Amino acid sequence: MVSSVWKRLAVLGWLVAVLAWWGGTAWLARQPAPLAIRLTNPAFAAGLLWTVVVAAWLIVRGARNRRLMLFRAAAAALAGFACLLVFEAAAAAGLIDFHTIRTLLAGDIDERSIAFRNDHELSFRRPAHAHTSGRPRSNMAEMFNLPIRSPYVQTFSTDGRGFRNAVDLTSADVALIGDSYIEGAYVSDEETAAVRLQERLGRPVVNLGVSGYGSLQEAKVLEKYAVPLHPKLVAWFFFEGNDFDDDQAFENSMAYERGVPPPVDAPAAPAQKWRGFVDRSFTNNAFMQLRNWLDFLIPNGIDSFGWFHDRDGALHRMYFYDFYATRTLEEYEVQRFEATKAAFRRGAEICRQHGIRLVAVYIPIKFRVYGNLCTYPSGSPCVRWKPWPLEARFAAFTRAAGIEFLSLTAPMHRAGASGHVVYAPEDSHWSAEGHRLVAGEIAKLIGE
C-alpha cells in the first residue's frame, strides 16, 4: 500500500515537473529581454524531449508486460529515427524541400501559379496571365514565425507580360516602376498604387513593379516595357532597404548566365550550404511549424516592435526589421550606390530622348516613418536605432543629375503622426491606405 502511494506520488511529481517546465517556458517566451528570446526555442525543444521521455516512461511503467512495451517503444524510436535520417538525407541532397512543403500545407494561398520564372534578360519575372487568391502570410510573419495572415482575401493577377495589371495595355499616361512596393506585396489587385492613381486620374496607369527587382533590372524595364507605352510620366521608385542587394544579386545571376562560374573557394560557402540545408530540413520545419501552432501558448519572441495608436485609438503592434533600421554606409553600400546612380542616369537619358518626364521616388523603410511614433517595451533595441543617411545622399545625387525627385518620407511620416496606418503593422510593405497615399502624391506631381 505504501509502495503504491509512493509510485503514484512519483508519477505525479514527474507530471508536475513537466508542467512546471512548460509554464516556465511560456513565461520566458513573454519576456522582451534578448536573452529570454534566444533561450525560448532551446527551452521549447528541451520541453518536447522531456515530455516524450516522461510519456514513454509512464506508458512502459503502466503496461502489464513492461518488457514487451519497452521493446515496442524502442522499436518505434528506432523506426522514427531511421525515417528522420532518410528525410534529412533527402533534404541535404536537395531532393526534398520541406520548407516549401510546409508553406503549401500550412497556407491557404497557393503561390505556385505566380512563382517567378527564369528570364535571360531580367534574371526572373512573373508568368503571364497568372492568378491566385487567398489570405497570405506577411513577410514578417514568415521571418519571425508568427501565426499572422492577411485579415482579408487578396487576389494577385498578371497581364500578358507578367506585370500586375488587370488588362494588357498598349499605352499609358503614367508608368510606375519599382519592386515589391509598386507590384503591391500584401495588398489585393484593386488596392495597388497604380490602380488607385488610375482611378484618380481617369487615365491609364501601368504597373511595372516586380518584387525583388533592383535599379539595374528596373532600368531595363523602363527601356523595354515603359517607353513603348509612350507615357507622359515615369515614376521610378527606389527602396532604401534592399535595392542595393537586389542589384548585386542580379549582377551575380547575369554573370552565371554568361557562363562565369561561382567562386569555388568562397569562405562563406560552407555556411551558406548549412543554412540552405537547415532551411530545407524536416526537423527544423517540423519544429517551426509546431512553434507556429502553439504561438498562442508560447509566443515566438520578438524584440523589434513598437506600439502605435491609430487615429481611432486602436493599438497596433508595429514590427520592424533590424537589418533595415541598423544598416550603415560601408564600402559595399558605397560601391552599390554608384551602380544605382549609373542606372538612374541611363534611365534619365532614355526618358529625355523620348520626351518623358522622369521622377525618382524614394521609398523609406518602415522604421524611418514610424520609429519615433511608437512606444517600446523596456529594454527594446529599437530605441537605439537610427536610419542611415542614404536619403540625403540620394536626393543630392538626383539634384546633381538633373532628375526630378520625390521623397515619400515626409508625407508618410505626417500621415503616421496623424494616426494613419500606411505600412501594414505585421509586414514591411505599405498597407492599402499607404498605396492610396502614394497615388495621391503622384497625382499632385501631375497637377490633378
Summary of the structure (lengths in Angstrom):
residues: 448
radius of gyration: 26.3
end to end distance: 90.2
largest distance: 98.5
contacts: 1385
relative contact order: 0.11
helix: 55%
strand: 13%
